[in-house]
Structure formats: structure tokens, C-alpha cells
Amino acid sequence: MKSFIKIHKQDNVLLALRDIQKGERLHADGVSVEVKDDIKRGHKIALQPIKENDSIIKYGFPIGHASQDISIGEHIHVHNTKTNLSDIQSYSYTPRFDENPYSNENRTFKGFRREN
């Protein structure tokens, strides 16, 4: 089983697929990364140096920014990152449901109609 995954080619983090011990070496993108901290499965590891206020890139998009300098192999989590949504004070989910413009009359399908 692989130890980590880099989800998108632009990511500057690796995602641990298992618990990884401090001192283990990971090889990604031609770089040998020595893990600086014990990393729990599902957590992120810096693949390159990330300066304070630089973006943390996962899925090819910024998911936050560094609250301090982060070195290669360091654990990336709430202790050294901040969300980019800090200016949003509140959020309200207000979906808009439009009327269905399609009638169910005279609709067919290729299949068998069951009694239930």
C-alpha cells in the first residue's frame, strides 16, 4: 500500500494514506522528503518549503495559507495554517428551488415496470 498521495500536480502537500513516523523518507516528484513529525493518516505533509502567508495547495487549489514558515516534511494542520475564508463573518445556506419545467406526463423509459 502506498504511504501517501499527491492529489494534483500543482499541490505543495502530500496526503498521508497511513500513519507515518517521524524520520521516514518519502519520495515524490524527484524529491526525497524526510518527515519531521509523526503524521496521522489523512493529514498533510509539506512537499516543499512554504513561507508564512503563502498558499497551501491541495486538489490544485489554495485551501488556506501558512500562518508561519513551514519546512519540507513538516506536518501541516491547524497549528500552522489559516483558512482563506477569514473575512466571512457568517454563512447561510439558502438554496433556490425552481419549479420543474418538465411534466411527468407521457414519459417513458426502457425497462420493466414492477408492481411495487
Backbone as CSV, one residue per row, in Angstrom:
resi,resn,N_x,N_y,N_z,CA_x,CA_y,CA_z,C_x,C_y,C_z
1,MET,0.837,-1.185,0.000,0.000,0.000,0.000,0.882,1.248,0.000
2,LYS,0.463,2.251,-0.763,1.213,3.493,-0.799,1.108,4.217,0.542
3,SER,2.130,4.962,0.877,2.170,5.706,2.134,1.511,7.071,2.024
4,PHE,1.467,7.609,0.803,0.970,8.967,0.607,0.437,9.114,-0.805
5,ILE,-0.223,10.230,-1.056,-0.679,10.562,-2.395,-0.527,12.073,-2.595
6,LYS,-0.136,12.433,-3.790,-0.160,13.831,-4.210,-1.361,13.911,-5.140
7,ILE,-2.391,14.618,-4.714,-3.670,14.580,-5.420,-3.614,15.285,-6.771
8,HIS,-2.981,16.443,-6.828,-2.926,17.225,-8.060,-1.483,17.637,-8.316
9,LYS,-1.101,17.763,-9.573,0.296,18.074,-9.905,0.757,19.414,-9.339
10,GLN,-0.165,20.352,-9.070,0.220,21.658,-8.529,0.273,21.685,-6.998
11,ASP,-0.138,20.602,-6.339,-0.158,20.570,-4.875,1.240,20.755,-4.291
12,ASN,1.305,21.457,-3.156,2.576,21.576,-2.442,2.545,20.755,-1.152
13,VAL,1.571,19.835,-1.071,1.438,18.947,0.080,1.213,17.516,-0.397
14,LEU,1.557,16.591,0.479,1.235,15.182,0.288,0.179,14.820,1.317
15,LEU,-0.665,13.866,1.014,-1.681,13.390,1.942,-1.272,12.003,2.427
16,ALA,-1.146,11.850,3.742,-0.747,10.557,4.315,-1.884,9.547,4.190
17,LEU,-1.590,8.378,3.624,-2.583,7.308,3.478,-2.502,6.301,4.618
18,ARG,-1.522,6.484,5.470,-1.357,5.663,6.682,-0.647,6.536,7.698
19,ASP,-0.585,6.106,8.934,0.210,6.833,9.919,1.683,6.755,9.488
20,ILE,2.351,7.893,9.488,3.756,7.957,9.072,4.581,8.447,10.256
21,GLN,5.684,7.768,10.506,6.532,8.069,11.649,7.575,9.132,11.310
22,LYS,7.889,9.934,12.294,8.955,10.919,12.170,10.230,10.218,11.701
23,GLY,10.925,10.820,10.752,12.174,10.250,10.249,12.018,9.400,8.998
24,GLU,10.801,8.972,8.680,10.606,8.191,7.457,10.917,9.069,6.247
25,ARG,11.389,8.426,5.178,11.681,9.144,3.930,10.615,8.797,2.898
26,LEU,10.062,9.851,2.286,9.085,9.693,1.214,9.700,10.258,-0.055
27,HIS,9.412,9.656,-1.193,9.957,10.110,-2.470,8.800,10.496,-3.378
28,ALA,8.758,11.801,-3.754,7.700,12.311,-4.626,8.259,13.420,-5.502
29,ASP,7.889,13.413,-6.765,8.312,14.457,-7.708,9.824,14.632,-7.745
30,GLY,10.572,13.538,-7.595,12.023,13.615,-7.632,12.640,14.218,-6.386
31,VAL,11.834,14.368,-5.346,12.305,14.948,-4.092,12.227,13.888,-3.005
32,SER,13.262,13.807,-2.187,13.252,12.938,-1.024,12.860,13.786,0.181
33,VAL,11.762,13.415,0.805,11.221,14.176,1.926,11.409,13.380,3.214
34,GLU,12.151,13.958,4.166,12.259,13.341,5.486,11.148,13.929,6.346
35,VAL,10.281,13.071,6.859,9.136,13.505,7.649,9.624,14.006,9.008
36,LYS,9.246,15.225,9.356,9.745,15.904,10.563,8.920,15.614,11.820
37,ASP,7.681,15.130,11.635,6.774,14.884,12.765,6.036,13.581,12.511
38,ASP,5.488,12.988,13.565,4.570,11.872,13.367,3.320,12.426,12.688
39,ILE,2.870,11.765,11.629,1.735,12.234,10.840,0.640,11.181,10.880
40,LYS,-0.545,11.582,11.260,-1.697,10.677,11.265,-2.231,10.524,9.837
41,ARG,-2.814,9.370,9.576,-3.441,9.119,8.281,-4.462,10.219,7.980
42,GLY,-4.442,10.726,6.760,-5.376,11.769,6.352,-4.850,13.182,6.524
43,HIS,-3.704,13.319,7.189,-3.125,14.648,7.401,-2.123,14.970,6.297
44,LYS,-1.751,16.231,6.213,-0.896,16.726,5.146,0.561,16.878,5.594
45,ILE,1.461,16.726,4.607,2.900,16.867,4.803,3.396,17.854,3.742
46,ALA,4.233,18.799,4.146,4.778,19.776,3.193,5.728,19.092,2.218
47,LEU,5.479,19.277,0.943,6.332,18.714,-0.106,7.435,19.686,-0.492
48,GLN,7.259,20.942,-0.136,8.257,21.979,-0.430,8.188,23.023,0.678
49,PRO,9.194,23.885,0.778,9.111,24.936,1.793,7.933,25.869,1.477
50,ILE,7.196,26.251,2.505,6.056,27.155,2.344,6.284,28.317,3.306
51,LYS,6.412,29.499,2.752,6.656,30.700,3.561,5.358,31.161,4.220
52,GLU,5.498,31.873,5.333,4.351,32.459,6.019,3.526,33.268,5.014
53,ASN,2.216,33.071,5.050,1.217,33.708,4.170,1.148,33.133,2.765
54,ASP,2.035,32.184,2.404,1.913,31.511,1.110,0.757,30.515,1.167
55,SER,0.213,30.207,0.003,-0.932,29.298,-0.079,-0.543,27.849,0.170
56,ILE,-1.423,27.134,0.839,-1.359,25.679,0.962,-2.209,25.163,-0.198
57,ILE,-1.597,24.420,-1.122,-2.290,23.971,-2.330,-2.606,22.477,-2.209
58,LYS,-3.894,22.149,-2.291,-4.366,20.763,-2.291,-5.506,20.697,-3.298
59,TYR,-5.608,19.621,-4.045,-6.590,19.490,-5.138,-6.303,20.513,-6.245
60,GLY,-5.104,21.098,-6.269,-4.765,22.101,-7.263,-5.263,23.493,-6.938
61,PHE,-5.832,23.670,-5.737,-6.396,24.962,-5.338,-5.913,25.326,-3.937
62,PRO,-5.835,26.621,-3.637,-5.461,27.027,-2.281,-6.563,26.665,-1.290
63,ILE,-6.204,25.944,-0.252,-7.185,25.573,0.778,-6.961,26.391,2.044
64,GLY,-5.959,27.238,2.039,-5.622,28.081,3.176,-4.249,28.661,2.932
65,HIS,-3.684,29.259,3.981,-2.335,29.809,3.871,-1.551,29.506,5.142
66,ALA,-0.247,29.537,5.011,0.639,29.235,6.141,0.618,30.382,7.139
67,SER,0.435,30.074,8.398,0.469,31.088,9.460,1.891,31.292,9.982
68,GLN,2.819,30.453,9.499,4.244,30.549,9.837,5.009,29.826,8.738
69,ASP,6.318,29.982,8.699,7.125,29.247,7.729,6.994,27.750,8.009
70,ILE,6.876,26.970,6.945,6.740,25.511,7.055,7.842,24.902,6.200
71,SER,8.618,23.985,6.776,9.710,23.358,6.028,9.245,22.041,5.409
72,ILE,10.040,21.572,4.450,9.744,20.292,3.788,9.637,19.199,4.853
73,GLY,8.598,18.379,4.756,8.425,17.244,5.663,7.644,17.560,6.920
74,GLU,7.302,18.822,7.132,6.536,19.185,8.335,5.062,18.839,8.193
75,HIS,4.461,18.563,9.333,3.025,18.323,9.442,2.295,19.637,9.162
76,ILE,1.314,19.600,8.287,0.501,20.780,8.001,-0.882,20.532,8.585
77,HIS,-1.247,21.394,9.524,-2.542,21.238,10.205,-2.900,22.585,10.824
78,VAL,-3.841,22.616,11.738,-4.359,23.875,12.293,-3.311,24.695,13.048
79,HIS,-2.233,24.082,13.490,-1.207,24.814,14.242,-0.353,25.716,13.353
80,ASN,-0.359,25.480,12.027,0.478,26.299,11.157,-0.239,26.756,9.873
81,THR,-1.564,26.670,9.878,-2.342,27.140,8.730,-3.543,27.946,9.190
82,LYS,-4.024,28.759,8.274,-5.243,29.537,8.494,-6.099,29.413,7.245
83,THR,-7.384,29.528,7.406,-8.292,29.492,6.267,-8.194,30.786,5.470
84,ASN,-8.511,30.714,4.211,-8.584,31.911,3.378,-9.966,32.551,3.472
85,LEU,-10.855,31.980,4.258,-12.220,32.478,4.394,-12.384,33.366,5.617
86,SER,-11.295,33.872,6.160,-11.350,34.602,7.423,-12.201,35.858,7.374
87,ASP,-12.424,36.445,6.203,-13.230,37.661,6.124,-14.735,37.388,6.152
88,ILE,-15.127,36.134,6.006,-16.543,35.794,6.022,-16.995,35.685,7.475
89,GLN,-17.957,36.500,7.852,-18.437,36.528,9.236,-19.487,35.466,9.503
90,SER,-20.349,35.214,8.527,-21.373,34.193,8.712,-21.732,33.611,7.356
91,TYR,-22.359,32.474,7.404,-22.750,31.796,6.187,-24.153,31.272,6.382
92,SER,-24.968,31.458,5.386,-26.336,30.971,5.441,-26.634,30.187,4.169
93,TYR,-27.078,28.970,4.338,-27.430,28.122,3.199,-28.849,28.449,2.777
94,THR,-28.990,29.025,1.604,-30.321,29.410,1.108,-30.469,28.944,-0.337
95,PRO,-30.755,27.660,-0.511,-30.890,27.149,-1.875,-32.152,27.695,-2.542
96,ARG,-32.099,27.797,-3.847,-33.254,28.240,-4.617,-33.778,27.041,-5.395
97,PHE,-35.031,26.705,-5.171,-35.641,25.585,-5.869,-36.589,26.121,-6.928
98,ASP,-36.257,25.891,-8.182,-37.120,26.324,-9.280,-38.164,25.257,-9.535
99,GLU,-39.278,25.672,-10.091,-40.298,24.715,-10.485,-39.744,23.824,-11.590
100,ASN,-40.115,22.549,-11.564,-39.686,21.616,-12.587,-40.418,21.935,-13.884
101,PRO,-39.699,22.329,-14.938,-40.359,22.692,-16.194,-40.801,21.479,-17.004
102,TYR,-40.440,20.286,-16.556,-40.760,19.081,-17.306,-41.909,18.338,-16.645
103,SER,-42.889,18.004,-17.413,-44.049,17.273,-16.913,-43.716,15.789,-16.871
104,ASN,-44.342,15.073,-15.959,-44.166,13.621,-15.890,-45.140,12.898,-16.798
105,GLU,-46.024,13.637,-17.460,-46.998,13.021,-18.353,-46.313,12.488,-19.594
106,ASN,-46.762,11.333,-20.039,-46.297,10.710,-21.285,-44.787,10.483,-21.314
107,ARG,-44.188,10.255,-20.176,-42.748,9.969,-20.135,-42.568,8.460,-20.179
108,THR,-41.545,7.993,-20.854,-41.278,6.566,-20.969,-39.841,6.277,-20.567
109,PHE,-39.562,4.999,-20.376,-38.198,4.568,-20.105,-38.038,3.161,-20.636
110,LYS,-36.799,2.756,-20.902,-36.535,1.404,-21.356,-36.280,0.552,-20.126
111,GLY,-37.262,-0.203,-19.740,-37.150,-1.030,-18.551,-38.447,-1.768,-18.311
112,PHE,-38.535,-2.437,-17.190,-39.730,-3.186,-16.820,-40.410,-2.518,-15.646
113,ARG,-41.691,-2.250,-15.778,-42.447,-1.676,-14.674,-42.793,-2.800,-13.696
114,ARG,-42.451,-2.612,-12.453,-42.749,-3.601,-11.421,-44.019,-3.204,-10.688
115,GLU,-44.639,-4.164,-10.069,-45.880,-3.894,-9.358,-45.646,-2.958,-8.161
116,ASN,-44.484,-3.004,-7.547,-44.217,-2.172,-6.372,-43.441,-0.929,-6.739
